[in-house]
Amino acid sequence: MNFRQLVEKTRTYRRFDERHEITMETLVSLVELARLSASGANRQPLKFILVTDPAKRADVYSCLAWAGYLTTWEGPDPGERPTGYIVILGDKEISDSFGVDHGIAAQSIMLGATEAGLGGCIIASVKKEKLRALLNIPAEMEVLLVLALGKPVEKVVIETLANNNVKYWRDEERIHHVPKRALDEIILQR
């Protein structure tokens, strides 16, 4: 798979095969990709919590909001929930701001997950204080993102944006549709 194909295949997945367990070694290898990624001023302020244990996965799941545009969907059903999580934290003792480091790290992890036959969802809608308490996250760590990972069981397709409507949607066959703006619309000057 070339890089363009990897990017095209790296979609946001929200339904997984819970029978497919993710190993701690897999999560460590994905964080290694984040470690090697760019960091503003090379400060490297990010820290990570890796979760594969089923009880801890349930704790993390309870702190997340899923798919804001799908207003009648409360998130993945049992059997379709993530089997691994990576919590991205910013160490405030290293830096008081994290710029876009966590976005760069998250995308590196997601590209690596896709290459490994996995998929995931980058989640910023997190009950941060509840998560802090459940995972005993120290006060000097800011909760930035949670990456939900697993073996995808849904199909995600890219659609052409119509009527300036950016809302993703699911059809009757549970295929997830994601509208994207045309290239000519986003390039202002050539």
C-alpha positions in Angstrom: 0.0 0.0 0.0 1.4 3.4 -1.0 1.2 6.4 1.2 -1.9 7.9 -0.5 -3.7 4.5 -0.1 -2.7 4.4 3.5 -4.1 7.9 4.1 -7.3 7.1 2.2 -7.8 3.9 4.2 -7.1 5.6 7.6 -10.7 6.6 8.4 -12.5 7.2 11.7 -14.0 3.9 12.7 -16.4 3.6 15.6 -17.4 -0.1 15.5 -15.0 -2.9 16.1 -14.8 -6.7 16.4 -14.4 -7.1 20.2 -13.2 -10.7 19.7 -10.0 -9.3 18.2 -7.8 -8.4 21.1 -5.1 -5.8 20.7 -1.9 -6.7 22.5 0.1 -4.3 24.7 3.0 -4.9 22.3 0.9 -3.5 19.4 0.0 -0.4 21.4 3.7 0.1 22.4 4.7 -0.1 18.7 2.1 2.5 17.8 3.4 4.9 20.5 6.9 4.4 19.1 5.6 6.0 15.9 4.3 9.0 18.0 7.7 9.2 19.8 9.5 9.5 16.4 7.1 12.2 15.1 7.7 15.9 15.0 7.3 18.0 18.2 7.2 21.8 18.5 10.6 23.1 19.6 11.4 19.4 20.1 10.0 19.7 23.6 8.4 16.2 23.5 5.9 16.9 26.2 3.5 14.0 25.4 3.0 11.0 27.7 0.7 8.0 27.0 -1.4 5.6 29.0 -2.0 2.3 27.2 -5.1 0.2 28.0 -5.9 -3.4 26.9 -7.3 -4.8 30.2 -11.1 -5.4 29.7 -12.0 -3.7 33.1 -9.9 -0.7 32.3 -11.3 -0.6 28.8 -14.8 -0.4 30.3 -13.6 2.5 32.5 -12.2 4.4 29.6 -15.3 3.7 27.4 -17.5 5.3 30.1 -15.7 8.6 29.7 -16.1 9.0 26.0 -18.7 10.6 23.7 -19.2 9.0 20.3 -20.2 10.6 16.9 -21.8 13.9 17.7 -23.6 14.1 14.4 -25.3 10.7 14.9 -27.6 12.1 17.5 -29.6 8.8 18.1 -26.5 6.6 18.4 -25.0 6.3 21.9 -21.8 4.6 20.7 -20.7 1.0 19.9 -22.8 -1.8 21.2 -21.2 -4.5 23.4 -19.2 -6.7 21.1 -18.4 -3.7 18.9 -16.3 -1.7 21.4 -12.6 -0.9 21.1 -10.1 -3.5 22.4 -7.4 -1.0 23.0 -7.0 2.7 24.0 -4.2 5.1 24.0 -4.7 8.2 26.2 -2.5 11.1 25.1 -1.4 13.4 27.9 0.5 16.6 28.0 3.1 16.9 30.7 2.7 20.4 32.2 6.1 20.1 33.9 7.7 20.0 30.4 5.5 22.6 28.7 2.5 24.7 29.5 1.1 24.4 26.0 1.2 21.4 23.6 0.5 23.1 20.3 -0.4 20.5 17.7 1.9 17.8 19.0 -1.0 15.6 20.1 -2.6 15.9 16.6 0.6 14.9 14.9 1.1 12.0 17.4 -2.5 10.8 16.9 -2.3 10.8 13.2 1.0 8.9 13.3 -0.6 6.3 15.5 -3.7 6.0 13.3 -1.6 5.6 10.2 0.4 2.8 12.0 -2.9 1.2 13.2 -4.2 1.1 9.6 -1.0 -0.4 8.4 -1.3 -3.1 11.1 -4.9 -3.9 9.9 -6.6 -2.0 12.7 -8.6 1.2 12.8 -9.6 3.8 15.3 -11.2 7.0 16.4 -9.5 10.1 17.7 -11.7 11.3 20.5 -11.5 14.8 22.1 -14.9 14.7 23.7 -13.8 13.1 27.0 -15.0 13.3 30.6 -11.5 14.3 31.6 -11.8 14.5 35.4 -13.7 11.2 35.5 -10.9 9.6 33.3 -8.2 11.2 35.5 -9.8 9.6 38.6 -10.4 6.2 37.0 -6.8 5.9 35.6 -5.1 7.8 38.5 -3.7 10.4 36.1 -1.4 12.8 38.0 -2.4 16.4 38.2 0.6 17.6 36.2 -0.7 15.6 33.2 -3.4 17.3 31.0 -5.7 14.9 29.2 -5.6 15.8 25.5 -7.1 13.0 23.5 -8.2 9.3 23.7 -7.5 7.0 20.7 -10.0 4.1 20.6 -8.6 1.2 18.6 -9.7 -2.1 17.3 -10.4 -4.3 14.3 -13.0 -2.3 12.3 -16.3 -4.0 11.4 -17.8 -1.1 9.5 -17.4 0.4 6.1 -16.5 4.0 5.8 -16.8 5.8 2.4 -15.8 9.3 1.4 -18.5 11.3 -0.4 -18.4 14.6 -2.3 -19.7 17.4 -0.1 -23.1 18.6 -1.2 -24.9 21.9 -0.1 -22.0 22.7 2.3 -23.2 19.9 4.6 -20.2 18.5 6.5 -22.2 16.1 8.7 -21.3 12.4 8.4 -24.1 9.9 8.3 -25.0 6.2 8.2 -27.3 4.6 5.7 -29.7 1.7 6.3 -26.9 -0.8 5.9 -24.8 1.0 8.6 -22.3 2.2 6.0 -20.7 5.4 7.4 -20.5 8.2 4.8 -18.1 11.1 5.3 -18.5 14.2 3.0 -15.3 16.0 2.0 -14.8 19.3 0.3 -13.5 19.3 -3.3 -9.8 20.0 -3.8 -10.5 23.2 -5.8 -12.6 24.5 -2.9 -9.8 24.3 -0.4 -6.8 25.5 -2.5 -7.2 29.3 -2.6 -4.2 30.1 -4.8 -2.0 28.1 -7.2 
